[in-house]
Amino acid sequence: MTLATDWSTATWSPTSWQTKPALQQPSYPDARRVEEAVRELSLLPPLVTSWEIERLKGQLAEAARGERFLLQGGDCAESFEECTSPAITSKLKILLQMSLVLVHGARRRVTRVGRFAGQYAKPRSEDLETRDGVTLPSYRGDLINRMAFTAADRTPDPRLMLRGYERAALTINFIRALIDGGFADLHHPEYWDLDWVQHSPHADEYHRRVAAIRDSLHFLESLAGPQSGEINRVDYFTSHEALQLLYEQAQTRQVPRRAGWYNLSTHFPWLGMRTAQVGGAHVEYFRGIANPVAVKVGPAMTPDGLLELADVLDPQQEPGRLTFIHRFGHARIADKLPPLLDAVRRAGRTVLWVCDPMHGNTETLSNGYKTRRFENILTELEAAFDLHEQAGGQLGGVHFELTGDDVTECIGGARGIREDDLRRAYRSQVDPRLNYEQALEMALRIAERMAKTAGPSRNLNAI
């Protein structure tokens, strides 16, 4: 497809997005304080490195070829208050547990990407919120303003970008320390057990899979001797929706001995449906960074629109560069996904396709709680596997909103959480998440599905 606009990166800079229409941006009352915050943020050390980003890009290219599977998950919106060691550790644990289940079922290497260390901003349908006759700005995440419904809390504060950077740095530092200290050693999955494991309906099945993996590791080492490297630790990467463009701009850098610009606030930024307009500020920003990037794809996306985005964001068709995360809802995926798959196939493009079965299945109950039904999430996920296979391809990953905590935000699952149960432990600030038990159950269901078509076990050195 030939575009009338000049999309050459020669015309791009970290600030060129400011010449385009920018949606979902906060309205700060004091421009001087914004400039000061951005200037200060731009001088702080990067949160991730270019070589980590390039390593992830290589793994995503493998996933697009069917050699890996992407597991991406975490909070719908992180909060500054939950930047604590127990909260971070529990999220790390559930992603490790899910990935082990997937490795065992799919016989495929798994890339683990957390929705953390930067998922502090959220798009909103309305700029304003009214309660009891009082109208204030909507809560847009801790990076922008605060949850409490007061004028002081809801007024966007640019200094919160610095607070977000600090919380992201603390999170990444703790995760790296855990991994480097042996927490993610595949020989010791018992480190990842949560309190619920002993009484979960799926505890026995989980432990059987873990035992099978441990036996495989011991067998491999009995033949080849003690192993080192990835067999003792696993990679972890960060991701967030790159919504607040001033924050992303401030952490966009050139690095020695590499061409181009990198967003060093995260390994894997994604673009939401509300901000994926070709010609808009977010697409303008995304097209110029060297990171692998993802785009959320919903029911309004057309085949031509999808190809236009691909041409702008990945003109060189670089392996691992572009991921499409589709989110249609269980009732619409069968109609909406096949035309997009066909368009990408006809264009000769290889992209990584990932299913987000959460966002299209959100509903608000009569009691006021926003929730998602486990069976609807699973139905969309199963349909995604079927539709990709029917199109001659394969689903390359999954994207979940989940937590390692004992919350009651989504209905269903093995314990049969009901509408009346939601009030027991509903803690999400924005969207409902799978709790630890539901997340592991989902991983077991995916593993069962993938095991049906999995080939022989691959080299365990790359688990």
Phi, psi and omega in degrees: 000130179260125182262144180290330181281145175280108181258018179300139178292349175295339180265007188256148169212165180301342180253000184295339177299337183291349176270359184247160175298125184246114179266159174062026178262145180289155176257098181278138183282342187229103183297326181297317180293328176295312180301319180296317181294316180295319179297316179296318181295324182291343180266349182281155181298151177294156180272330179229174183244159181294326181288329173294318179298316180293326176296318177296318180302319177296321179291323178293326175297320177295321178296321179295333178271001179087012182265348179221174174224134181267126172247112181239127183195159178158195184293151173296318175211121176290153174239149179299324183296331184265018171278072182232157181299317179297319182294316180294316181297319182293323177293321178297318181298312185292324177292323176296315180297314179298319183292323177297318178299318181292319177301316183293320183281317187273344186053042183220145177296147183240131173261126184257122179232122181267141168277070181207172182064043177152356181276064187251359180236142182226138174288152179230149180288329181233142178287333185237154176230137181241130175226127176049042177082359179256128181247127181223164175301145177293151174288124184245018181104157186295342177288340187249306181209192186244158186291322185304139186272070173228158181299319181295318182287323184276350176288123181303133184238113183296337179293342178293337175298321177292322177295321177296318177301315181297317180294321178296318179297318178297319180296311181296319181298318181292318179298315179298320180296319178298313183293313180294334180276000176103002181300324183264018178297123184292346176283346186230062178294347177295341176297337188265359182298139173255164185302330186287341191305323185291339182237007179290145175300339182253011184299315183297316181296319178299313183292329175296318180293318179298318180297322179295321178292318179299319178297321179295319178297315181295322178296315179300316182289332177291335178271317188254356183089172181303138182259164176220182177078230189293341181287339178263346180211164181234156175282145170227136179236158181252155177209154169200162175286120182279080188263312182276099192290332176296320177297314181293318180303317185294337180253019179263120190225157163268147184235154180299141172064019172223144178276154172087187183244140179241138167278108185262020172270345182198160175281323195221085177281149174234161183250125181280165182298326184289344186235023185260033181277124171297128186097352178268171186294321184291317177295321176301316179295313186296326187293339185262349182270152185272352179299156161296141183231154178233155177230128173286133185239122182241188186299335182280349183288134177257159177303316179296320179295322180293317179293325178296318176299317180298319180295323181283317186276336183219061184295332181269000182050054181284128179303131178084355184288317193240129175237135172253123180253103185271141183213097186248332191098148187297334183275349187239349186297324183295330179273324191270327186284315185305317179298327179288318177299318181295319181297316180293321179295315180296330179282355179074022182267146171246113178234164174269122177261128181231143179256124169255098183272010185271304195292328180283356183243027179274138177217156177249125183277169180295337178275004176093351181280135172273130185213176173222146182262129183306317184293327177289321176299313181293321179299316179295321180295316178296321178296323179298315177301314181298313185293322177294319179295318179297332179274002178086013180235206178205149175289130186258358181178174179226153184225113185240148163264117187209168177215154175275005183266166181272070180261162174235091183234332177249142182274142173100198186094179186301327180274356175066048177300130183250174181303318182293340182280343187300324184291345183297315184208061177264108188240352184296140177278337184230286186246153180287143183243152167293137174277178185303321182290316178295322180295316179293321177299319178298318178298320179296320179295317179297316181299320178298318180294313184288334180296334182293331183244004183290146175273193179295155183301137179269177182301120183288348176299340184250019177302000000 
